[in-house]
Amino acid sequence: VEPEGIVIVRFSGSPEDAISYLRMFLADPRLGRRVNLLELDLHDVPTYLGRERSTDQPRGGMNEVQELRRMLLSMTDSITEVIVVGGENYREPAMVDNGLFYAVMAGRTTWSSRAVPALKTWLKGVDYGRAAIFTNFGIKPGSVEAEDLENHIAVVAAPAHPDTEKTLGRMQSWSHLVRLRASWDLFMKQDSSLKYLILLDDDTFPFTDTFEAVLRECMDPNALEWGGALELVR
């Protein structure tokens, strides 16, 4: 960008997401050094940024957007204007039902590098009984792995007698079908509010606050459907 040019950054999304971006500009002044005008085009859409669920923290709205806008203009010399459009038509999105169950596959060798980051980030926003960590090794009470789990449940999906199992790889946590059957038997069968089963690896970070709303638009919870990206049923 030429020194005499004007740099305009346009953002389109929900007020809640706009709040997150404005806070980033306030936290790191370097982000706004080459920006002259910031335009926020706000719509009635679900938030894209996952957050921990908390009844003590109200969801952000237009009042907070305007307050952060004033703070940003007063703290930076390069940004001369922050334009907010579309906010008058915004409505807070309705909270969706908590109808997802997450069956997360985790292994011993990658526990600290993959399972622990998942447990400390997006899984903190998942209610108890709405997720389980499926492993093929035992987790003893009081162990480091047990402490990592905090309030979540671990399911050991492995044959009781592995030496006699001819297809060992198909009878443990790696198997989609094993996790599907165990999730149904242990959790979903007795809880009719659980509508969707999500099979994922421990290095996957879903947007838990919008996941169910997206699924309801394309998959009927009353129909038997299997969806995935480049994944064969195993």
Secondary structure, DSSP 8 states (H G I E B T S, - for coil): --TTS--EEEEEE-HHHHHHHHHHHHH-GGGGTT--EEEEEE-S----S-----TTS----HHHHHHHHHHHHHH-SS--EEEEESGGG----------EEEEEE--STTIIIIIHHHHHTGGGGS-TTSEEEEESS---TTSHHHHHHTT-EEEE-S-S-GGG-TTGGGSSTT-HHHHHHHHIIIIITT-TT--EEEEEETT----TTTHHHHHHHH--TTS-----SS----
